């Protein structure tokens, strides 16, 4: 039932954010590519990347 309510791109967006948080570059790039192939807006993908980057810089101190 959950799969019917949550789109694949929403789940991939969360996976993308998690891969970025963990520093898994290969997985993040693969998920980003998958999102683009699913016609996810590029601006939304960029927002995910920038949000995670801001988090890492401001809160983690990378």
PDB file of N, CA, C and O in Angstrom:
ATOM      1  N   UNK A   1       0.821  -1.195   0.000  1.00  0.00           N
ATOM      2  CA  UNK A   1       0.000   0.000   0.000  1.00  0.00           C
ATOM      3  C   UNK A   1       0.868   1.264   0.000  1.00  0.00           C
ATOM      4  O   UNK A   1       0.524   2.250  -0.652  1.00  0.00           O
ATOM      5  N   UNK A   2       1.976   1.239   0.718  1.00  0.00           N
ATOM      6  CA  UNK A   2       2.842   2.412   0.766  1.00  0.00           C
ATOM      7  C   UNK A   2       3.423   2.700  -0.611  1.00  0.00           C
ATOM      8  O   UNK A   2       3.495   3.859  -1.020  1.00  0.00           O
ATOM      9  N   UNK A   3       3.839   1.658  -1.334  1.00  0.00           N
ATOM     10  CA  UNK A   3       4.397   1.863  -2.667  1.00  0.00           C
ATOM     11  C   UNK A   3       3.413   2.549  -3.590  1.00  0.00           C
ATOM     12  O   UNK A   3       3.815   3.305  -4.474  1.00  0.00           O
ATOM     13  N   UNK A   4       2.127   2.294  -3.396  1.00  0.00           N
ATOM     14  CA  UNK A   4       1.105   2.923  -4.230  1.00  0.00           C
ATOM     15  C   UNK A   4       0.988   4.408  -3.916  1.00  0.00           C
ATOM     16  O   UNK A   4       0.637   5.197  -4.793  1.00  0.00           O
ATOM     17  N   UNK A   5       1.275   4.800  -2.681  1.00  0.00           N
ATOM     18  CA  UNK A   5       1.124   6.188  -2.266  1.00  0.00           C
ATOM     19  C   UNK A   5       2.371   7.025  -2.520  1.00  0.00           C
ATOM     20  O   UNK A   5       2.271   8.226  -2.771  1.00  0.00           O
ATOM     21  N   UNK A   6       3.536   6.406  -2.458  1.00  0.00           N
ATOM     22  CA  UNK A   6       4.791   7.126  -2.621  1.00  0.00           C
ATOM     23  C   UNK A   6       5.365   6.793  -3.983  1.00  0.00           C
ATOM     24  O   UNK A   6       5.546   5.626  -4.330  1.00  0.00           O
ATOM     25  N   UNK A   7       5.649   7.833  -4.749  1.00  0.00           N
ATOM     26  CA  UNK A   7       6.195   7.604  -6.080  1.00  0.00           C
ATOM     27  C   UNK A   7       7.636   7.121  -5.984  1.00  0.00           C
ATOM     28  O   UNK A   7       8.308   7.324  -4.972  1.00  0.00           O
ATOM     29  N   UNK A   8       8.096   6.484  -7.045  1.00  0.00           N
ATOM     30  CA  UNK A   8       9.474   5.995  -7.067  1.00  0.00           C
ATOM     31  C   UNK A   8      10.454   7.150  -6.948  1.00  0.00           C
ATOM     32  O   UNK A   8      11.495   7.017  -6.305  1.00  0.00           O
ATOM     33  N   UNK A   9      10.132   8.279  -7.560  1.00  0.00           N
ATOM     34  CA  UNK A   9      11.053   9.414  -7.501  1.00  0.00           C
ATOM     35  C   UNK A   9      11.150   9.976  -6.088  1.00  0.00           C
ATOM     36  O   UNK A   9      12.211  10.460  -5.693  1.00  0.00           O
ATOM     37  N   UNK A  10      10.063   9.921  -5.319  1.00  0.00           N
ATOM     38  CA  UNK A  10      10.125  10.401  -3.940  1.00  0.00           C
ATOM     39  C   UNK A  10      11.039   9.513  -3.114  1.00  0.00           C
ATOM     40  O   UNK A  10      11.848  10.002  -2.326  1.00  0.00           O
ATOM     41  N   UNK A  11      10.907   8.202  -3.299  1.00  0.00           N
ATOM     42  CA  UNK A  11      11.769   7.270  -2.580  1.00  0.00           C
ATOM     43  C   UNK A  11      13.214   7.453  -3.011  1.00  0.00           C
ATOM     44  O   UNK A  11      14.110   7.429  -2.168  1.00  0.00           O
ATOM     45  N   UNK A  12      13.462   7.633  -4.295  1.00  0.00           N
ATOM     46  CA  UNK A  12      14.821   7.830  -4.787  1.00  0.00           C
ATOM     47  C   UNK A  12      15.405   9.150  -4.299  1.00  0.00           C
ATOM     48  O   UNK A  12      16.610   9.244  -4.067  1.00  0.00           O
ATOM     49  N   UNK A  13      14.570  10.162  -4.143  1.00  0.00           N
ATOM     50  CA  UNK A  13      15.048  11.443  -3.623  1.00  0.00           C
ATOM     51  C   UNK A  13      15.556  11.275  -2.193  1.00  0.00           C
ATOM     52  O   UNK A  13      16.583  11.843  -1.821  1.00  0.00           O
ATOM     53  N   UNK A  14      14.840  10.502  -1.406  1.00  0.00           N
ATOM     54  CA  UNK A  14      15.280  10.249  -0.035  1.00  0.00           C
ATOM     55  C   UNK A  14      16.545   9.405  -0.023  1.00  0.00           C
ATOM     56  O   UNK A  14      17.438   9.637   0.792  1.00  0.00           O
ATOM     57  N   UNK A  15      16.630   8.430  -0.915  1.00  0.00           N
ATOM     58  CA  UNK A  15      17.841   7.615  -1.022  1.00  0.00           C
ATOM     59  C   UNK A  15      19.020   8.474  -1.467  1.00  0.00           C
ATOM     60  O   UNK A  15      20.142   8.300  -0.991  1.00  0.00           O
ATOM     61  N   UNK A  16      18.758   9.390  -2.375  1.00  0.00           N
ATOM     62  CA  UNK A  16      19.809  10.294  -2.851  1.00  0.00           C
ATOM     63  C   UNK A  16      20.338  11.135  -1.700  1.00  0.00           C
ATOM     64  O   UNK A  16      21.551  11.261  -1.530  1.00  0.00           O
ATOM     65  N   UNK A  17      19.446  11.708  -0.912  1.00  0.00           N
ATOM     66  CA  UNK A  17      19.861  12.515   0.234  1.00  0.00           C
ATOM     67  C   UNK A  17      20.678  11.684   1.214  1.00  0.00           C
ATOM     68  O   UNK A  17      21.660  12.170   1.776  1.00  0.00           O
ATOM     69  N   UNK A  18      20.278  10.439   1.420  1.00  0.00           N
ATOM     70  CA  UNK A  18      21.003   9.566   2.333  1.00  0.00           C
ATOM     71  C   UNK A  18      22.387   9.214   1.783  1.00  0.00           C
ATOM     72  O   UNK A  18      23.365   9.200   2.530  1.00  0.00           O
ATOM     73  N   UNK A  19      22.473   8.932   0.487  1.00  0.00           N
ATOM     74  CA  UNK A  19      23.768   8.616  -0.125  1.00  0.00           C
ATOM     75  C   UNK A  19      24.723   9.797  -0.018  1.00  0.00           C
ATOM     76  O   UNK A  19      25.917   9.615   0.220  1.00  0.00           O
ATOM     77  N   UNK A  20      24.202  10.997  -0.191  1.00  0.00           N
ATOM     78  CA  UNK A  20      25.034  12.194  -0.058  1.00  0.00           C
ATOM     79  C   UNK A  20      25.510  12.329   1.394  1.00  0.00           C
ATOM     80  O   UNK A  20      26.675  12.628   1.652  1.00  0.00           O
ATOM     81  N   UNK A  21      24.604  12.107   2.318  1.00  0.00           N
ATOM     82  CA  UNK A  21      24.947  12.212   3.737  1.00  0.00           C
ATOM     83  C   UNK A  21      26.046  11.229   4.114  1.00  0.00           C
ATOM     84  O   UNK A  21      26.934  11.554   4.902  1.00  0.00           O
ATOM     85  N   UNK A  22      25.986  10.028   3.551  1.00  0.00           N
ATOM     86  CA  UNK A  22      26.979   8.996   3.852  1.00  0.00           C
ATOM     87  C   UNK A  22      28.267   9.155   3.054  1.00  0.00           C
ATOM     88  O   UNK A  22      29.250   8.458   3.304  1.00  0.00           O
ATOM     89  N   UNK A  23      28.258  10.079   2.089  1.00  0.00           N
ATOM     90  CA  UNK A  23      29.440  10.285   1.265  1.00  0.00           C
ATOM     91  C   UNK A  23      29.627   9.230   0.196  1.00  0.00           C
ATOM     92  O   UNK A  23      30.732   9.056  -0.317  1.00  0.00           O
ATOM     93  N   UNK A  24      28.561   8.524  -0.146  1.00  0.00           N
ATOM     94  CA  UNK A  24      28.625   7.485  -1.168  1.00  0.00           C
ATOM     95  C   UNK A  24      28.394   8.124  -2.534  1.00  0.00           C
ATOM     96  O   UNK A  24      27.264   8.201  -3.017  1.00  0.00           O
ATOM     97  N   UNK A  25      29.475   8.576  -3.140  1.00  0.00           N
ATOM     98  CA  UNK A  25      29.392   9.350  -4.381  1.00  0.00           C
ATOM     99  C   UNK A  25      28.840   8.519  -5.531  1.00  0.00           C
ATOM    100  O   UNK A  25      27.993   8.989  -6.290  1.00  0.00           O
ATOM    101  N   UNK A  26      29.316   7.293  -5.661  1.00  0.00           N
ATOM    102  CA  UNK A  26      28.867   6.441  -6.776  1.00  0.00           C
ATOM    103  C   UNK A  26      27.361   6.200  -6.712  1.00  0.00           C
ATOM    104  O   UNK A  26      26.672   6.293  -7.728  1.00  0.00           O
ATOM    105  N   UNK A  27      26.858   5.894  -5.532  1.00  0.00           N
ATOM    106  CA  UNK A  27      25.423   5.656  -5.382  1.00  0.00           C
ATOM    107  C   UNK A  27      24.640   6.949  -5.616  1.00  0.00           C
ATOM    108  O   UNK A  27      23.579   6.922  -6.238  1.00  0.00           O
ATOM    109  N   UNK A  28      25.149   8.072  -5.127  1.00  0.00           N
ATOM    110  CA  UNK A  28      24.466   9.349  -5.316  1.00  0.00           C
ATOM    111  C   UNK A  28      24.353   9.694  -6.799  1.00  0.00           C
ATOM    112  O   UNK A  28      23.307  10.147  -7.261  1.00  0.00           O
ATOM    113  N   UNK A  29      25.439   9.474  -7.537  1.00  0.00           N
ATOM    114  CA  UNK A  29      25.401   9.753  -8.971  1.00  0.00           C
ATOM    115  C   UNK A  29      24.442   8.820  -9.701  1.00  0.00           C
ATOM    116  O   UNK A  29      23.722   9.243 -10.606  1.00  0.00           O
ATOM    117  N   UNK A  30      24.436   7.552  -9.305  1.00  0.00           N
ATOM    118  CA  UNK A  30      23.510   6.593  -9.929  1.00  0.00           C
ATOM    119  C   UNK A  30      22.061   6.976  -9.653  1.00  0.00           C
ATOM    120  O   UNK A  30      21.222   6.931 -10.552  1.00  0.00           O
ATOM    121  N   UNK A  31      21.768   7.353  -8.416  1.00  0.00           N
ATOM    122  CA  UNK A  31      20.408   7.748  -8.069  1.00  0.00           C
ATOM    123  C   UNK A  31      20.015   9.045  -8.779  1.00  0.00           C
ATOM    124  O   UNK A  31      18.875   9.194  -9.219  1.00  0.00           O
ATOM    125  N   UNK A  32      20.960   9.978  -8.887  1.00  0.00           N
ATOM    126  CA  UNK A  32      20.684  11.211  -9.622  1.00  0.00           C
ATOM    127  C   UNK A  32      20.369  10.924 -11.075  1.00  0.00           C
ATOM    128  O   UNK A  32      19.455  11.519 -11.647  1.00  0.00           O
ATOM    129  N   UNK A  33      21.122  10.015 -11.674  1.00  0.00           N
ATOM    130  CA  UNK A  33      20.874   9.613 -13.058  1.00  0.00           C
ATOM    131  C   UNK A  33      19.505   8.953 -13.195  1.00  0.00           C
ATOM    132  O   UNK A  33      18.778   9.201 -14.157  1.00  0.00           O
ATOM    133  N   UNK A  34      19.165   8.115 -12.227  1.00  0.00           N
ATOM    134  CA  UNK A  34      17.861   7.443 -12.249  1.00  0.00           C
ATOM    135  C   UNK A  34      16.718   8.455 -12.139  1.00  0.00           C
ATOM    136  O   UNK A  34      15.691   8.322 -12.804  1.00  0.00           O
ATOM    137  N   UNK A  35      16.912   9.468 -11.290  1.00  0.00           N
ATOM    138  CA  UNK A  35      15.883  10.502 -11.151  1.00  0.00           C
ATOM    139  C   UNK A  35      15.704  11.278 -12.455  1.00  0.00           C
ATOM    140  O   UNK A  35      14.580  11.591 -12.848  1.00  0.00           O
ATOM    141  N   UNK A  36      16.814  11.586 -13.120  1.00  0.00           N
ATOM    142  CA  UNK A  36      16.726  12.290 -14.399  1.00  0.00           C
ATOM    143  C   UNK A  36      15.991  11.433 -15.431  1.00  0.00           C
ATOM    144  O   UNK A  36      15.166  11.939 -16.192  1.00  0.00           O
ATOM    145  N   UNK A  37      16.295  10.139 -15.451  1.00  0.00           N
ATOM    146  CA  UNK A  37      15.629   9.230 -16.392  1.00  0.00           C
ATOM    147  C   UNK A  37      14.144   9.064 -16.089  1.00  0.00           C
ATOM    148  O   UNK A  37      13.367   8.709 -16.975  1.00  0.00           O
ATOM    149  N   UNK A  38      13.742   9.319 -14.837  1.00  0.00           N
ATOM    150  CA  UNK A  38      12.323   9.258 -14.459  1.00  0.00           C
ATOM    151  C   UNK A  38      11.642  10.618 -14.648  1.00  0.00           C
ATOM    152  O   UNK A  38      10.530  10.837 -14.170  1.00  0.00           O
ATOM    153  N   UNK A  39      12.332  11.532 -15.357  1.00  0.00           N
ATOM    154  CA  UNK A  39      11.810  12.878 -15.642  1.00  0.00           C
ATOM    155  C   UNK A  39      11.580  13.712 -14.395  1.00  0.00           C
ATOM    156  O   UNK A  39      10.676  14.547 -14.351  1.00  0.00           O
ATOM    157  N   UNK A  40      12.405  13.481 -13.379  1.00  0.00           N
ATOM    158  CA  UNK A  40      12.356  14.321 -12.183  1.00  0.00           C
ATOM    159  C   UNK A  40      12.944  15.679 -12.550  1.00  0.00           C
ATOM    160  O   UNK A  40      13.977  15.729 -13.218  1.00  0.00           O
ATOM    161  N   UNK A  41      12.323  16.778 -12.139  1.00  0.00           N
ATOM    162  CA  UNK A  41      12.853  18.097 -12.488  1.00  0.00           C
ATOM    163  C   UNK A  41      14.281  18.292 -11.964  1.00  0.00           C
ATOM    164  O   UNK A  41      14.580  17.984 -10.810  1.00  0.00           O
ATOM    165  N   UNK A  42      15.146  18.805 -12.828  1.00  0.00           N
ATOM    166  CA  UNK A  42      16.543  19.013 -12.462  1.00  0.00           C
ATOM    167  C   UNK A  42      16.669  19.971 -11.280  1.00  0.00           C
ATOM    168  O   UNK A  42      17.576  19.829 -10.461  1.00  0.00           O
ATOM    169  N   UNK A  43      15.772  20.937 -11.189  1.00  0.00           N
ATOM    170  CA  UNK A  43      15.824  21.891 -10.081  1.00  0.00           C
ATOM    171  C   UNK A  43      15.595  21.189  -8.745  1.00  0.00           C
ATOM    172  O   UNK A  43      16.219  21.541  -7.744  1.00  0.00           O
ATOM    173  N   UNK A  44      14.713  20.209  -8.726  1.00  0.00           N
ATOM    174  CA  UNK A  44      14.452  19.464  -7.493  1.00  0.00           C
ATOM    175  C   UNK A  44      15.680  18.648  -7.095  1.00  0.00           C
ATOM    176  O   UNK A  44      16.026  18.581  -5.916  1.00  0.00           O
ATOM    177  N   UNK A  45      16.338  18.029  -8.072  1.00  0.00           N
ATOM    178  CA  UNK A  45      17.544  17.251  -7.790  1.00  0.00           C
ATOM    179  C   UNK A  45      18.637  18.182  -7.256  1.00  0.00           C
ATOM    180  O   UNK A  45      19.329  17.845  -6.296  1.00  0.00           O
ATOM    181  N   UNK A  46      18.786  19.337  -7.875  1.00  0.00           N
ATOM    182  CA  UNK A  46      19.770  20.318  -7.420  1.00  0.00           C
ATOM    183  C   UNK A  46      19.460  20.781  -6.006  1.00  0.00           C
ATOM    184  O   UNK A  46      20.371  20.971  -5.200  1.00  0.00           O
ATOM    185  N   UNK A  47      18.194  20.962  -5.700  1.00  0.00           N
ATOM    186  CA  UNK A  47      17.795  21.380  -4.355  1.00  0.00           C
ATOM    187  C   UNK A  47      18.179  20.328  -3.320  1.00  0.00           C
ATOM    188  O   UNK A  47      18.604  20.666  -2.216  1.00  0.00           O
ATOM    189  N   UNK A  48      18.032  19.066  -3.672  1.00  0.00           N
ATOM    190  CA  UNK A  48      18.417  17.992  -2.752  1.00  0.00           C
ATOM    191  C   UNK A  48      19.910  18.055  -2.485  1.00  0.00           C
ATOM    192  O   UNK A  48      20.346  17.998  -1.336  1.00  0.00           O
ATOM    193  N   UNK A  49      20.702  18.174  -3.565  1.00  0.00           N
ATOM    194  CA  UNK A  49      22.159  18.256  -3.410  1.00  0.00           C
ATOM    195  C   UNK A  49      22.545  19.454  -2.552  1.00  0.00           C
ATOM    196  O   UNK A  49      23.338  19.319  -1.620  1.00  0.00           O
ATOM    197  N   UNK A  50      21.993  20.620  -2.856  1.00  0.00           N
ATOM    198  CA  UNK A  50      22.406  21.830  -2.138  1.00  0.00           C
ATOM    199  C   UNK A  50      21.957  21.798  -0.679  1.00  0.00           C
ATOM    200  O   UNK A  50      22.674  22.283   0.196  1.00  0.00           O
ATOM    201  N   UNK A  51      20.796  21.241  -0.411  1.00  0.00           N
ATOM    202  CA  UNK A  51      20.326  21.138   0.968  1.00  0.00           C
ATOM    203  C   UNK A  51      21.257  20.259   1.785  1.00  0.00           C
ATOM    204  O   UNK A  51      21.617  20.610   2.908  1.00  0.00           O
ATOM    205  N   UNK A  52      21.651  19.113   1.227  1.00  0.00           N
ATOM    206  CA  UNK A  52      22.549  18.210   1.940  1.00  0.00           C
ATOM    207  C   UNK A  52      23.928  18.841   2.103  1.00  0.00           C
ATOM    208  O   UNK A  52      24.560  18.674   3.146  1.00  0.00           O
ATOM    209  N   UNK A  53      24.398  19.556   1.102  1.00  0.00           N
ATOM    210  CA  UNK A  53      25.696  20.206   1.191  1.00  0.00           C
ATOM    211  C   UNK A  53      25.680  21.280   2.278  1.00  0.00           C
ATOM    212  O   UNK A  53      26.618  21.387   3.068  1.00  0.00           O
ATOM    213  N   UNK A  54      24.619  22.066   2.313  1.00  0.00           N
ATOM    214  CA  UNK A  54      24.498  23.086   3.363  1.00  0.00           C
ATOM    215  C   UNK A  54      24.481  22.446   4.741  1.00  0.00           C
ATOM    216  O   UNK A  54      25.103  22.957   5.672  1.00  0.00           O
ATOM    217  N   UNK A  55      23.782  21.344   4.876  1.00  0.00           N
ATOM    218  CA  UNK A  55      23.729  20.638   6.152  1.00  0.00           C
ATOM    219  C   UNK A  55      25.134  20.196   6.563  1.00  0.00           C
ATOM    220  O   UNK A  55      25.539  20.388   7.710  1.00  0.00           O
ATOM    221  N   UNK A  56      25.870  19.606   5.627  1.00  0.00           N
ATOM    222  CA  UNK A  56      27.207  19.130   5.942  1.00  0.00           C
ATOM    223  C   UNK A  56      28.136  20.276   6.351  1.00  0.00           C
ATOM    224  O   UNK A  56      28.927  20.141   7.285  1.00  0.00           O
ATOM    225  N   UNK A  57      28.035  21.390   5.651  1.00  0.00           N
ATOM    226  CA  UNK A  57      28.918  22.529   5.939  1.00  0.00           C
ATOM    227  C   UNK A  57      28.555  23.193   7.255  1.00  0.00           C
ATOM    228  O   UNK A  57      29.431  23.481   8.070  1.00  0.00           O
ATOM    229  N   UNK A  58      27.253  23.442   7.470  1.00  0.00           N
ATOM    230  CA  UNK A  58      26.829  24.217   8.640  1.00  0.00           C
ATOM    231  C   UNK A  58      26.776  23.408   9.921  1.00  0.00           C
ATOM    232  O   UNK A  58      27.141  23.910  10.984  1.00  0.00           O
ATOM    233  N   UNK A  59      26.327  22.164   9.838  1.00  0.00           N
ATOM    234  CA  UNK A  59      26.081  21.395  11.053  1.00  0.00           C
ATOM    235  C   UNK A  59      27.143  20.359  11.354  1.00  0.00           C
ATOM    236  O   UNK A  59      27.421  20.089  12.522  1.00  0.00           O
ATOM    237  N   UNK A  60      27.733  19.783  10.351  1.00  0.00           N
ATOM    238  CA  UNK A  60      28.726  18.741  10.561  1.00  0.00           C
ATOM    239  C   UNK A  60      30.129  19.333  10.585  1.00  0.00           C
ATOM    240  O   UNK A  60      31.025  18.810  11.248  1.00  0.00           O
ATOM    241  N   UNK A  61      30.307  20.419   9.861  1.00  0.00           N
ATOM    242  CA  UNK A  61      31.593  21.094   9.827  1.00  0.00           C
ATOM    243  C   UNK A  61      32.584  20.474   8.858  1.00  0.00           C
ATOM    244  O   UNK A  61      33.781  20.404   9.135  1.00  0.00           O
ATOM    245  N   UNK A  62      32.073  20.025   7.721  1.00  0.00           N
ATOM    246  CA  UNK A  62      32.949  19.424   6.710  1.00  0.00           C
ATOM    247  C   UNK A  62      33.797  20.499   6.069  1.00  0.00           C
ATOM    248  O   UNK A  62      34.605  20.205   5.189  1.00  0.00           O
TER     249      UNK A  62
END
